[in-house]
């Protein structure tokens, strides 16, 4: 074999041997991701489980003894996603590992059809059990999140309830005589007036007082408009 060819072959063999030795064991990466997820899912409702995707055992990553694991900004450990694993040693490298977090629990569905504007009571609600992470964002899980609120649109029976399907009830009607309560530290003054617009609970409404003055306040249940100082 010519000298040059033999030298090239020797270099290739040495390079190949180095690459084989330099492979990162997937097991420590998986353990680091699992520990990260255990912290991230603490406090989630329902029965939580997670799985970590495979790391290529034939990788060419330099062996590393310490890892930084993170989620993309603005995301959380919920459903299917990828976590970022960065080697803290030298040379540094980064890999993305697929993960899946399942959260099995109860959520609210409509027990019967709801008309637009209908105020919900407990008889309008039922519970189902499933993987919350596979459902649309904003799914309601507590009856107190729905009772007393009204449907923004007509909703068929058996539909999972999201927060954006409901709104606070109209507690002040246009032209309604309302009780205007003005309060502050150590005092409270009540007056009467006529509402100039409809108001959901917590919304700002305008009221014309008996003397013709127009004031703004917060609509409260029971036809009350609250003005705080």
ZITA-V640394 format. One record per residue. N is the residue number from 1. PSI is psi as a letter, one per 20 degrees, with the letter a starting at -180 (NA if undefined). OMEGA is omega in degrees with one decimal (* if undefined). Layout:
# ZITA-V640394
n=<N:N>
psi=<PSI:PSI>
omega=<OMEGA:OMEGA>
This chain:
# ZITA-V640394
n=<1:2:3:4:5:6:7:8:9:10:11:12:13:14:15:16:17:18:19:20:21:22:23:24:25:26:27:28:29:30:31:32:33:34:35:36:37:38:39:40:41:42:43:44:45:46:47:48:49:50:51:52:53:54:55:56:57:58:59:60:61:62:63:64:65:66:67:68:69:70:71:72:73:74:75:76:77:78:79:80:81:82:83:84:85:86:87:88:89:90:91:92:93:94:95:96:97:98:99:100:101:102:103:104:105:106:107:108:109:110:111:112:113:114:115:116:117:118:119:120:121:122:123:124:125:126:127:128:129:130:131:132:133:134:135:136:137:138:139:140:141:142:143:144:145:146:147:148:149:150:151:152:153:154:155:156:157:158:159:160:161:162:163:164:165:166:167:168:169:170:171:172:173:174:175:176:177:178:179:180:181:182:183:184:185:186:187:188:189:190:191:192:193:194:195:196:197:198:199:200:201:202:203:204:205:206:207:208:209:210:211:212:213:214:215:216:217:218:219:220:221:222:223:224:225:226:227:228:229>
psi=<p:q:g:g:g:h:g:g:g:g:g:g:g:g:g:g:h:g:h:g:h:j:p:p:p:h:g:h:g:g:h:g:g:g:g:g:h:h:g:h:i:p:i:q:q:a:o:p:q:q:q:p:r:q:p:o:i:k:r:k:q:p:p:q:i:q:q:p:p:r:q:q:p:j:r:r:n:p:b:p:a:p:q:p:p:p:p:i:a:p:q:q:r:p:q:p:p:p:r:p:p:p:o:p:a:q:r:p:r:p:i:r:q:p:q:p:i:p:p:q:r:h:i:i:q:r:q:q:p:a:o:h:i:i:r:q:q:j:p:q:i:p:h:i:i:h:p:i:r:q:p:h:r:p:p:r:q:j:p:p:p:q:h:i:i:q:r:q:q:o:i:p:q:p:j:q:p:q:o:o:p:p:r:a:o:j:q:p:p:q:r:q:a:p:p:i:r:q:p:r:p:i:r:p:q:q:p:o:r:h:j:i:p:p:r:q:a:p:p:r:q:k:k:p:p:p:p:q:NA>
omega=<178.7:-177.0:-177.4:-179.4:179.0:179.4:179.1:179.4:-180.0:179.3:179.3:178.5:-179.8:179.8:179.5:-180.0:179.3:-179.7:178.7:-179.1:-172.2:-177.7:177.1:175.5:-179.0:-173.5:178.7:176.7:-179.8:179.4:179.3:178.8:179.5:178.2:177.5:-178.4:178.6:178.3:-176.0:-175.0:178.9:178.0:176.9:-179.2:174.0:-179.7:-172.6:172.1:178.5:176.7:-178.1:179.9:-175.8:170.2:-176.4:179.7:179.0:179.3:177.3:-179.7:176.3:178.4:-175.0:-177.8:-179.3:-174.6:170.1:-178.0:-178.5:173.3:175.0:-179.7:177.3:179.0:178.5:178.5:-173.5:-179.7:179.6:178.1:176.1:173.5:179.1:177.7:-179.4:176.6:-179.8:-179.9:178.1:-1.0:-179.4:175.3:-178.5:174.0:177.9:-175.2:178.0:177.6:174.2:178.0:177.5:178.8:-178.5:-179.3:179.5:174.2:-174.6:170.5:178.2:179.6:179.2:-179.3:178.6:176.7:176.9:179.8:-179.1:177.1:-173.9:171.8:-177.9:-179.1:178.1:-171.2:172.8:-179.1:170.6:-179.1:-179.6:179.5:-177.5:-177.1:178.9:-178.5:179.1:178.6:176.6:179.1:-178.8:-178.3:-175.7:-178.9:-179.2:176.4:-174.6:-175.8:179.2:176.7:-176.2:-177.6:176.3:-177.6:177.1:-176.5:179.6:177.9:175.7:-179.3:172.9:-176.8:173.8:-179.4:-177.5:174.7:-173.1:175.2:176.5:-177.9:172.8:-177.3:176.8:179.9:176.2:-178.7:177.0:171.5:-175.5:176.4:-178.8:-177.8:177.0:-176.1:177.4:179.6:173.7:178.3:176.0:-179.1:-179.7:179.7:176.8:178.1:-179.6:-178.6:179.6:177.8:175.5:178.0:170.3:177.5:179.4:179.0:176.9:175.3:175.7:-177.2:173.7:179.7:-178.6:-179.6:178.8:-179.7:177.6:-179.4:177.0:178.8:-177.6:179.3:177.1:179.2:177.5:177.9:-179.5:172.8:-172.1:176.6:-177.4:176.7:*>
